[in-house]
Amino acid sequence: MLDRKYTDFAVDKTMELLAIDSPSGYTKAAALWVKKTFSDLGFAAEITKKGGVIVDLGGEDKEDALFLEAHADTLGAMVAEIKPNGRLRITPLGGLRAENTEAENVRVYRRDGSFLEGTLQLINASVHVNLKYADTKRDFTTTEVVLDSDVKKAEETEKLGIAVGDIVCFDPRSRVTEEGYIKSRFLDDKLSVGILLGLAKYIADEKVTPKRKVYAHITVYEEVGHGGAGSVPEGVTEAISVDMGCVGEGLKCTEKDVSICVKDSGGPYSYEVVSKLIEAAKKEEASYALDVYPGYGSDVEATLRAGYDIRHGLIGAGVYASHGYERSHVEGVTNSIKVLKGYLEI
Ligand SMILES: [Zn+2]
């Protein structure tokens, strides 16, 4: 049994983090929040040179340490060009899709941290005017950011302090429904940061000490592929990515389960770690699913590619409509914390 308060804490903290815009490359505020939130639970946390956060979650055997990786960066975009009409052409940060961000409200952050609001729209977005509306393929050449300001020329937009390289953040539209569904654009992977905070609160409140030393790394460049490519403490023998579990056709996981990934685009996960994750799920009576992810890469694979000699695994709460308007469930959060608790033998 896992006290409901740990799930509630994980979900509350997820919602707080979702409210902080943090696409890859613009994660400082999110990292400071992560550092403070782990510190408030009594754990030593520090920001790496690259901008991630390493947390010491306690534990004994430093020679057989476990590394838990989740990422606080999300999809987003950057201003690529101020168009002659004063509108913005954007370039995606990570795998952002125009098909599901069209018509979303955005914040365009100037280099001084202030922002201007706008909306990503199809070019010539009025259906009563644009007779090719339905036939146009949506990408970032056929859409543009329309700023909520009276600008009609590039110079007018420049005068507002907007420049190439400014960060474009999409409204996450986060909510938890009465039925326990959690919805937001960026559950990937802020939900897992919440899950690690739920685990940290369990360790703190229950005053348990894992047999193995445990570190968490909240990375900030996962969506562009190199989040986990460094900062592995001495003595780490295993790394587990806590990242969204895939949900879709041909896969067994639902939003209420914890997904244990057996293979993704980067190949099979460590047979030994996967077996131990299954044992942990069974012991804790967590509802889990074993799945192969057809198009997916993870932070731990970046860690391996960076040259670290470790065994690797991946778990996460099931998330539907990934990289779109994502949905998970509080039961998926509970099941994920349970597996981690079982793996740490606490
Ligand atoms: Zn992710």
Boltz pocket constraint, residues with backbone or C-beta under 6 A from the ligand:
constraints:
  - pocket:
      binder: B
      contacts: [[A, 71], [A, 188], [A, 189], [A, 222], [A, 243], [A, 244]]
      max_distance: 6.0
